[in-house]
């Protein structure tokens, strides 16, 4: 990665995008080496995925942009200590930059693909409108489930000892769909034993911050001045300062859930 203004080497990214036998089966970003200005050490990150080698569908594109958001958080870090670099931030902020970058896959920046891929389909206004509609479809169910997962996580890590399966049946039965017989969701909830215990709510809270930070672009996601500010105030600082402070500095105001509520109710403008 080279700085477009100065030509200076910033960092490196390893890409392992396509499936092969025996490979890790999902998509993730890994910090191979964290930044340290004190040690004069540039960061290195790895993006691992299992995309279709013949071309990405839109869900895969969103996944690529999501993980690339984590990558940028790592490789653009300029922290004094390695322990503060990249995604070494509060758990309920770590997903915000990556969720924010998903938006680049649903709006005008998609038109730029044709500059680098002459065989790719042209992205016109009609297609962008369809992508937004597809993204909005079923959002009520999605957010309802996310709220259930976060509530269940907090119940498990609360003060009372609970039977995990019985508590899940009780909580799922309180939703409109009810409990699905012969399913055992608790045994598949890998997040809460992989670092998100008592913190799964962070996915939705990070989205609140991501959508609020997007508002700074004023509808122009390719605004270089705002992009530079985001890089310098958010990405480069890693966990050197509390996320609440750097988000407030970037926005020039206190964070607001307004954009999030507009998103989940289908009222956010394009």
C-alpha positions as CSV (number, residue, x, y, z in Angstrom):
1,X,0.0,0.0,0.0
2,X,1.5,3.3,-1.2
3,X,0.4,6.8,-0.1
4,X,-1.1,8.5,-3.1
5,X,0.1,11.9,-2.1
6,X,3.7,11.2,-1.0
7,X,4.5,8.0,-2.6
8,X,5.6,6.6,0.7
9,X,5.3,2.9,1.5
10,X,2.6,2.5,4.1
11,X,2.0,-1.2,4.6
12,X,1.3,-4.6,3.0
13,X,-1.7,-6.8,2.5
14,X,-1.7,-10.5,1.7
15,X,-4.9,-11.7,-0.2
16,X,-6.0,-15.3,-0.1
17,X,-9.5,-15.0,-1.7
18,X,-10.4,-18.4,-3.3
19,X,-11.3,-21.8,-1.8
20,X,-9.0,-24.8,-1.9
21,X,-9.1,-28.1,-0.1
22,X,-8.4,-28.0,3.6
23,X,-8.6,-24.2,3.8
24,X,-10.3,-22.1,6.5
25,X,-13.9,-22.1,5.4
26,X,-15.1,-18.5,6.0
27,X,-13.9,-14.9,5.5
28,X,-11.8,-13.0,7.9
29,X,-9.1,-10.4,8.3
30,X,-6.0,-11.1,10.3
31,X,-3.4,-8.6,11.6
32,X,-0.1,-10.4,10.8
33,X,2.0,-7.5,12.2
34,X,0.8,-4.5,14.1
35,X,2.0,-0.9,13.5
36,X,4.5,0.7,15.9
37,X,5.8,4.2,15.2
38,X,8.1,3.8,18.1
39,X,9.7,0.7,16.6
40,X,9.5,2.2,13.1
41,X,7.5,-0.9,12.0
42,X,4.9,-0.9,9.2
43,X,1.8,-3.1,9.7
44,X,0.9,-6.2,7.6
45,X,-2.5,-7.7,7.3
46,X,-4.1,-10.8,5.7
47,X,-7.5,-11.1,4.1
48,X,-8.7,-14.7,3.8
49,X,-11.9,-15.6,2.0
50,X,-13.6,-18.3,-0.2
51,X,-15.1,-16.4,-3.1
52,X,-16.2,-17.8,-6.4
53,X,-13.2,-17.5,-8.7
54,X,-15.5,-16.9,-11.7
55,X,-16.9,-13.8,-10.2
56,X,-18.4,-12.4,-7.0
57,X,-22.1,-12.1,-6.4
58,X,-23.3,-9.1,-4.4
59,X,-23.2,-10.8,-1.0
60,X,-19.6,-11.8,-1.6
61,X,-18.8,-8.2,-2.6
62,X,-20.3,-6.9,0.6
63,X,-18.2,-9.5,2.5
64,X,-15.1,-8.5,0.7
65,X,-15.7,-4.8,1.5
66,X,-16.5,-5.7,5.2
67,X,-13.3,-7.6,5.7
68,X,-11.4,-4.9,3.8
69,X,-12.6,-2.4,6.3
70,X,-10.9,-4.4,9.0
71,X,-7.8,-4.6,6.8
72,X,-7.7,-0.8,6.4
73,X,-8.0,-0.4,10.2
74,X,-4.9,-2.5,10.5
75,X,-2.7,-1.3,7.6
76,X,-3.4,2.4,8.0
77,X,-2.6,2.4,11.7
78,X,0.1,4.7,12.9
79,X,0.0,4.0,16.6
80,X,3.0,4.4,18.9
81,X,2.6,0.9,20.4
82,X,1.7,-2.3,18.6
83,X,-0.8,-3.2,21.3
84,X,-2.9,-0.2,20.1
85,X,-2.7,-0.8,16.4
86,X,-5.5,-1.7,14.0
87,X,-8.6,-3.5,15.5
88,X,-7.2,-3.4,19.0
89,X,-10.2,-1.2,20.0
90,X,-13.2,-1.6,22.2
91,X,-15.2,-4.7,21.2
92,X,-18.4,-2.6,20.6
93,X,-16.5,-0.4,18.0
94,X,-14.4,-2.9,16.2
95,X,-17.1,-3.7,13.6
96,X,-17.9,0.0,12.8
97,X,-15.3,0.7,10.1
98,X,-16.0,-2.7,8.4
99,X,-19.8,-2.2,8.5
100,X,-19.3,1.3,7.1
101,X,-17.3,0.1,4.1
102,X,-20.1,-2.3,3.1
103,X,-21.9,0.8,1.8
104,X,-19.4,1.2,-1.0
105,X,-20.9,-1.9,-2.5
106,X,-24.4,-0.5,-2.7
107,X,-23.9,3.0,-4.2
108,X,-22.2,5.0,-6.9
109,X,-18.6,3.7,-6.2
110,X,-19.7,0.4,-7.9
111,X,-19.6,2.3,-11.2
112,X,-15.8,2.5,-10.9
113,X,-15.5,-1.3,-11.3
114,X,-15.7,-1.0,-15.1
115,X,-12.5,1.1,-15.0
116,X,-10.5,-2.0,-13.9
117,X,-12.7,-4.8,-15.2
118,X,-13.9,-4.3,-18.8
119,X,-15.7,-7.6,-18.8
120,X,-17.8,-6.8,-15.7
121,X,-21.4,-5.7,-16.1
122,X,-22.2,-2.0,-16.2
123,X,-23.7,-0.6,-13.0
124,X,-26.5,1.8,-13.8
125,X,-29.1,3.7,-11.7
126,X,-31.6,0.8,-12.1
127,X,-29.2,-1.8,-10.8
128,X,-28.1,0.4,-7.8
129,X,-31.8,0.8,-7.0
130,X,-32.4,-2.9,-7.1
131,X,-29.3,-3.5,-4.9
132,X,-30.7,-1.1,-2.3
133,X,-34.1,-2.8,-2.4
134,X,-32.6,-6.2,-2.0
135,X,-30.5,-4.9,1.0
136,X,-33.7,-3.6,2.6
137,X,-35.7,-6.7,2.1
138,X,-36.4,-8.6,5.4
139,X,-34.5,-6.1,7.5
140,X,-37.1,-6.2,10.2
141,X,-36.6,-10.0,10.7
142,X,-32.8,-9.5,10.6
143,X,-32.7,-6.8,13.3
144,X,-35.2,-8.6,15.4
145,X,-33.0,-11.7,15.4
146,X,-29.9,-9.6,16.2
147,X,-31.7,-8.1,19.1
148,X,-32.7,-11.6,20.3
149,X,-29.1,-12.8,20.0
150,X,-27.7,-9.8,21.9
151,X,-30.3,-10.2,24.6
152,X,-29.6,-13.9,24.9
153,X,-25.9,-13.3,25.2
154,X,-26.4,-10.8,28.0
155,X,-28.8,-13.2,29.8
156,X,-26.1,-16.0,29.7
157,X,-23.5,-13.6,31.2
158,X,-25.8,-12.1,33.7
159,X,-25.9,-12.6,37.5
160,X,-28.2,-15.6,37.5
161,X,-27.1,-19.1,36.5
162,X,-29.3,-20.3,33.6
163,X,-29.9,-23.5,31.6
164,X,-28.8,-22.3,28.2
165,X,-31.2,-24.3,26.2
166,X,-34.3,-23.6,28.3
167,X,-33.5,-19.9,28.4
168,X,-33.2,-19.8,24.6
169,X,-36.5,-21.6,24.2
170,X,-38.1,-19.1,26.6
171,X,-36.7,-16.1,24.8
172,X,-37.3,-17.3,21.3
173,X,-40.9,-18.1,22.2
174,X,-41.4,-14.5,23.0
175,X,-40.6,-13.5,19.4
176,X,-43.4,-13.5,16.7
177,X,-42.0,-16.6,15.0
178,X,-41.7,-18.5,18.3
179,X,-39.3,-21.3,19.0
180,X,-38.5,-23.7,16.2
181,X,-38.9,-27.3,17.5
182,X,-35.9,-29.6,17.4
183,X,-33.3,-26.8,16.9
184,X,-30.5,-26.1,19.2
185,X,-29.2,-22.6,18.4
186,X,-27.1,-22.2,21.6
187,X,-24.7,-25.0,20.4
188,X,-24.0,-23.0,17.2
189,X,-23.6,-19.5,18.8
190,X,-19.8,-19.5,18.3
191,X,-19.4,-15.7,18.8
192,X,-19.9,-15.9,22.5
193,X,-17.0,-18.3,23.0
194,X,-14.8,-16.6,20.5
195,X,-14.5,-13.2,22.1
196,X,-18.0,-11.7,21.9
197,X,-19.3,-13.0,25.2
198,X,-21.4,-10.3,26.9
199,X,-20.5,-8.2,23.8
200,X,-22.6,-9.5,20.9
201,X,-24.7,-6.3,21.1
202,X,-21.6,-4.6,19.7
203,X,-22.6,-5.6,16.2
204,X,-25.7,-3.4,16.3
205,X,-24.0,-0.6,18.3
206,X,-21.1,-0.6,15.8
207,X,-23.7,-0.2,13.0
208,X,-25.2,2.8,14.8
209,X,-21.7,4.4,14.7
210,X,-21.0,3.2,11.1
211,X,-24.1,4.8,9.7
212,X,-23.6,8.0,11.7
213,X,-20.0,8.3,10.4
214,X,-21.3,7.8,6.8
215,X,-23.4,10.9,7.2
216,X,-20.1,12.9,7.2
217,X,-19.7,12.1,3.5
218,X,-22.8,14.0,2.6
219,X,-23.9,11.4,0.0
220,X,-20.5,11.4,-1.8
221,X,-18.6,8.3,-0.7
222,X,-15.7,9.3,-2.9
223,X,-15.1,12.6,-1.1
224,X,-11.3,12.7,-0.7
225,X,-11.3,15.3,2.0
226,X,-13.7,13.3,4.3
227,X,-11.8,10.1,3.4
228,X,-8.5,11.7,4.5
229,X,-10.1,12.8,7.8
230,X,-11.6,9.3,8.4
231,X,-8.1,7.8,7.8
232,X,-6.3,10.2,10.1
233,X,-8.9,10.5,12.9
234,X,-10.3,7.0,13.0
235,X,-8.2,4.4,11.2
236,X,-4.7,5.6,12.0
237,X,-5.4,5.9,15.7
238,X,-6.4,2.3,16.4
239,X,-7.0,2.0,20.2
240,X,-4.8,4.9,21.3
241,X,-7.9,6.8,22.4
242,X,-11.4,5.7,23.4
243,X,-13.6,5.2,20.4
244,X,-16.2,7.6,21.7
245,X,-13.6,10.4,21.7
246,X,-12.4,9.9,18.1
247,X,-15.9,9.4,16.7
248,X,-16.9,12.6,18.3
249,X,-13.9,14.4,16.9
250,X,-14.6,13.0,13.4
251,X,-18.3,14.0,13.4
252,X,-17.8,17.3,15.2
253,X,-20.7,16.4,17.5
254,X,-21.9,13.6,19.8
255,X,-22.9,10.4,18.0
256,X,-26.5,10.0,17.1
257,X,-28.7,6.9,16.4
258,X,-30.8,8.9,13.9
259,X,-29.2,7.3,10.8
260,X,-29.6,3.9,12.3
261,X,-33.3,4.3,13.0
262,X,-33.8,5.7,9.4
263,X,-32.0,2.6,8.1
264,X,-34.0,0.0,10.0
265,X,-37.3,1.8,9.1
266,X,-36.5,2.2,5.4
267,X,-36.3,6.0,5.6
268,X,-32.6,6.6,4.9
269,X,-32.1,8.4,1.7
270,X,-29.7,7.3,-1.1
